[in-house]
Amino acid sequence: MLHPVTLSSLVLLLANDHWAKAAFANAVTGKLSDLAGVVLLSAMFMHLGLSRVAAATLTGVGFTLVKVVPAVNGWWNDGYVLVYALLGLGVPGATRADPTDLLALGALPLLLLVPERRPGAASGGPGRPP
């Protein structure tokens, strides 16, 4: 997870969601969050042991359903509200059902830059404890 692609995505997502959206609130800021989120979610799935293909597929299918199917979008938003409430984070902004957001799936090839975890490999990296 400490790969430059994932760290850049995390910085982009945090800066965009906590500063740029408030300052500019336009279509570009929304698309940037989608791009960063798609890369981060896929990388998280890879970190949990899924192959690159499985992570990209799961992310792509899930993202598409949330962005295109109104009922799935509602369930996603309800889950978000529940997680935020359990963590005491207030109320999150709603994820909009917007098929144009599927452009963010074009970021999935960035996963080719992120190394896959090998089964049984220590999570801490060479010379570091797991």
Legacy VTK file of the C-alpha trace (Angstrom):
# vtk DataFile Version 3.0
C-alpha trace
ASCII
DATASET POLYDATA
POINTS 130 float
0.000 0.000 0.000
3.005 2.316 0.322
3.583 2.358 -3.425
3.839 5.786 -5.118
0.660 5.109 -7.144
-1.418 4.352 -4.049
0.111 7.141 -1.977
-0.484 9.641 -4.799
-4.078 8.459 -5.074
-4.572 8.856 -1.330
-3.107 12.382 -1.331
-5.242 13.322 -4.345
-8.393 11.942 -2.738
-7.802 13.678 0.594
-6.786 17.017 -0.923
-9.641 16.927 -3.390
-12.367 15.879 -0.963
-11.259 18.097 1.927
-10.112 21.192 0.061
-10.689 21.340 -3.707
-14.365 20.356 -3.636
-15.095 23.103 -1.098
-13.041 25.659 -3.038
-14.188 24.816 -6.567
-17.117 22.328 -6.454
-17.232 21.453 -10.130
-17.294 18.406 -12.392
-13.499 18.142 -12.361
-13.283 17.739 -8.583
-15.897 14.994 -8.700
-14.061 13.105 -11.420
-10.735 13.418 -9.561
-12.266 11.754 -6.499
-13.564 8.935 -8.669
-10.156 8.404 -10.304
-8.322 8.338 -6.988
-10.975 6.181 -5.336
-10.925 3.557 -8.086
-7.138 3.206 -7.845
-7.129 3.162 -4.037
-9.943 0.630 -3.725
-8.304 -1.698 -6.240
-4.941 -1.389 -4.486
-6.619 -2.159 -1.165
-8.122 -5.323 -2.649
-4.678 -6.287 -3.951
-3.206 -5.646 -0.503
-5.821 -8.008 0.931
-4.515 -10.739 -1.377
-6.640 -10.493 -4.519
-4.858 -10.714 -7.825
-4.553 -7.574 -9.908
-7.222 -8.886 -12.306
-9.621 -9.823 -9.491
-9.107 -6.463 -7.755
-9.699 -4.494 -10.959
-12.757 -6.607 -11.827
-14.315 -6.277 -8.376
-13.678 -2.534 -8.348
-14.957 -2.053 -11.891
-18.146 -4.034 -11.408
-18.894 -2.508 -7.999
-18.161 1.051 -9.155
-20.333 0.563 -12.242
-23.248 -0.748 -10.188
-23.013 2.143 -7.697
-22.854 4.717 -10.494
-25.542 3.230 -12.769
-28.092 1.309 -10.664
-30.151 3.638 -8.419
-30.954 0.941 -5.825
-27.280 -0.030 -5.455
-26.353 3.650 -5.184
-28.894 4.000 -2.359
-27.491 0.982 -0.519
-23.954 2.340 -0.931
-24.958 5.710 0.512
-26.856 4.076 3.393
-23.747 2.036 4.214
-21.587 5.140 4.079
-23.877 6.957 6.506
-23.781 3.964 8.876
-19.971 3.705 8.811
-19.566 7.445 9.357
-22.041 7.318 12.262
-20.275 4.345 13.878
-16.944 6.149 13.586
-18.385 9.431 14.847
-17.452 11.262 11.651
-20.723 13.107 11.073
-22.625 12.821 7.808
-20.747 12.049 4.571
-21.527 13.623 1.239
-23.705 11.484 -0.992
-22.216 9.462 -3.826
-24.111 10.476 -6.951
-25.352 7.976 -9.495
-23.677 9.415 -12.597
-22.778 7.173 -15.549
-20.213 9.740 -16.765
-18.173 8.842 -13.675
-17.391 5.528 -15.363
-14.590 7.434 -17.097
-12.664 6.854 -13.858
-12.362 3.173 -14.759
-9.728 4.324 -17.228
-7.419 4.645 -14.215
-7.412 0.888 -13.592
-4.353 0.305 -15.843
-2.354 2.201 -13.184
-2.604 -1.049 -11.204
-0.014 -2.486 -13.575
2.494 -0.300 -11.729
1.559 -1.689 -8.311
3.295 -4.969 -7.452
1.097 -7.891 -6.464
1.586 -9.513 -3.077
2.950 -12.996 -3.243
1.251 -15.617 -1.071
3.256 -16.047 2.121
5.315 -12.896 1.539
5.943 -10.732 4.577
3.889 -7.550 4.498
6.670 -5.338 5.822
8.880 -5.574 2.732
12.530 -6.540 2.462
14.391 -6.150 5.732
11.282 -4.980 7.597
9.149 -6.942 10.028
5.678 -8.001 8.776
LINES 1 131
130 0 1 2 3 4 5 6 7 8 9 10 11 12 13 14 15 16 17 18 19 20 21 22 23 24 25 26 27 28 29 30 31 32 33 34 35 36 37 38 39 40 41 42 43 44 45 46 47 48 49 50 51 52 53 54 55 56 57 58 59 60 61 62 63 64 65 66 67 68 69 70 71 72 73 74 75 76 77 78 79 80 81 82 83 84 85 86 87 88 89 90 91 92 93 94 95 96 97 98 99 100 101 102 103 104 105 106 107 108 109 110 111 112 113 114 115 116 117 118 119 120 121 122 123 124 125 126 127 128 129
